[in-house]
Amino acid sequence: MDEIQKKTGSLKSQSAWLFLAKIIGFAFSFALPLLVVRFLTQEQFGIYQQIFKILVNLVAILPLGFSMSAYYFLSRETEQKPFAVFNILIFNFAMGGIAFLIFCFYPQLIGNIFQSPEITRLLPTLGIVVWFWIFSSFLDTVALANQETKIATVFIVFSQFTKALLMVTAVIFFADVKALIYAALIQGIVQTIVLFFYLKSRFPRFWKAFDAKFFRQHAIYALPFGVSGLIWTLQLDIHNYFIGSRFSPSEYAIYAVGCFQLPLISIIAESATAVLIPRMSELQLQNNKREMIELTARVMQKLAFFYFPIYVFLIITAQTFITTLFTEKFSASVPIFLVNLTLLPFYIWVTDPIARAFKEIGRFLFVFRVVVFAGIVSALWFAIHNFTMIGMIATVVTVTLLELVIVSSVVLKKIGTQFSDIVLLKNVGKTAISAALSGAVTFFVYRQTQGLLPIFYEQLAQVFNQTLSHLFAGSLVLGISAIVFGTVYLICSIYSGVISDEEKQIIKTKVSIITRYFRPNSESQLLTLD
């Protein structure tokens, strides 16, 4: 029991560090599209979204699970850690190189998908970026897999800061999509240099650690997950390519904004999942399925605490949220945004860490997702000829939810989950009720403040230009609504028992420390704290 508690405490500490890094990164990444949309025309913004969608998708799928396999091998293999690291580097370098060659010599293979010759012209340059980004994307992963969460925190913050700085500089001074691609290239080069120095310090002479037999074993483990992940990524994003093939870049921009998700949403789940993968691997080795179930339930509760209120708040304030962030010209994105939000509450299902602990689940996911992918391609093919963009996103949401139900059933059965275990999710239900009550109060306040929006704009227009006046007026409405929602939600969570006594004490201690900074003679008190 002490060992389990020690591991749990360590898990909380690692998650906290990783979450801190992601939050700081969120601050940088959140501002980027808001600036880009104000410096580019709607057509250019659509091209920007399409180009970087290609980049992000390729960086996610071309490593084919080799990068993520570091969580498995670095937590189990002591002597072969350098071999695992070098295998990943070799594979990522090769896959990035193949993408680069295709983009250079056959850019039309991807460019012809979209209704813009500009994309085909930009693809050779993008190919270099893809190569560097795939290779250097291993930086955060290897530090986390090596149980160096604090260093991973530094890497994440560093990469997000440099990326935001380079991209913002490019869009302000050049206001051109190609300049943004060059900024991304510089980011990839810088991150590659940092990766090399980190690996050299942690795995000396790793470039000489190669074993063909171990490479085959590595591939046998990684590829089923990798190909499954490839299909999963395509399944999630292929609708963007269908939209790009039928609609103009300007119309695509409307759809892309409608599919916008706060970076914070993925950050929360990614932080928990990244730490859970090695922990679930350890529990699987111990055949401790009960702890796997209970740990999953605890993580689901923590995710629900964030996701449920975000979902309710965005449903209520969707109109103001979209037009404030992306200007009034994207008001047509709101219905798409509302449909896409349907997936948000289901993000609390964290089955991937468990699936990666069982090789046989990886093989099942591969076969199953091939079938699902074929199904969604068929559904989108029908939808693109018969539905509007709202119908397209509704099709995606429906298929995604069906797959989630089936995969979750397989994973839960594997670890021996029983119906009686639903009691472990009682706080998830309380969280849902707290979010719903907070939403009811906030809806009334939001409708009242939304009616004052023209007045806020007129007052601010006397000081700022039109763009900033809309931004500040909308932010004021959202801010007031958020304060009301957050206050009611916190009260409901405390009285319903969603926030534990231990967490209450932690909050009380942190607030007490912060308030000491604002008291008289705070300097002497701070010395006492030290």
ABEGO torsion letter per residue (X at the ends): XAAAAAAAAAAAAAAAAAAAAAAAAAAAAAAAAAAAAAABBAAAAAAAAAAAAAAAAAAAAAAGGAAAAAAAAAAABAAAAAAAAAAAAAAAAAAAAAAAAAAAABAAAAAAABBBAAAAAAAAAAAAAAAAAAAAAAAAAAAAAAGBAAAAAAAAAAAAAAAAAAAAAAAAAAGBAAAAAAAAAAAAAAAAAAAAAAAAAABBGAAABBBAAAAAAAAAAAAAAAAAAAAAAAAAAAAAAAAAAABBAAAAAAAAAAABBBAAAAAAAAAAAAAAAAAAAAAAAAGBAAAAAAAAAAAAAAAAAAAAAAAAAAAAAAAAAAAAAAEAAAAAAAAAAAAAAAAAAAAABBAAAAAAABAAAAAAAAAAAAAAAAAAAAAAAAAAAABBAAAAAAAAAAAAAAAAAAAAAAAAAAAGBBAAAAAAAAAAAAAAAAAAAAAAAAAAAAAAAAAAAAAAAAAAAAABBAAAAAAAAAAAAAAAAAAAAAAAAAAAAAAAGABBAAAAAAAAAAAAAAAAAABBGAAAAAAAAX
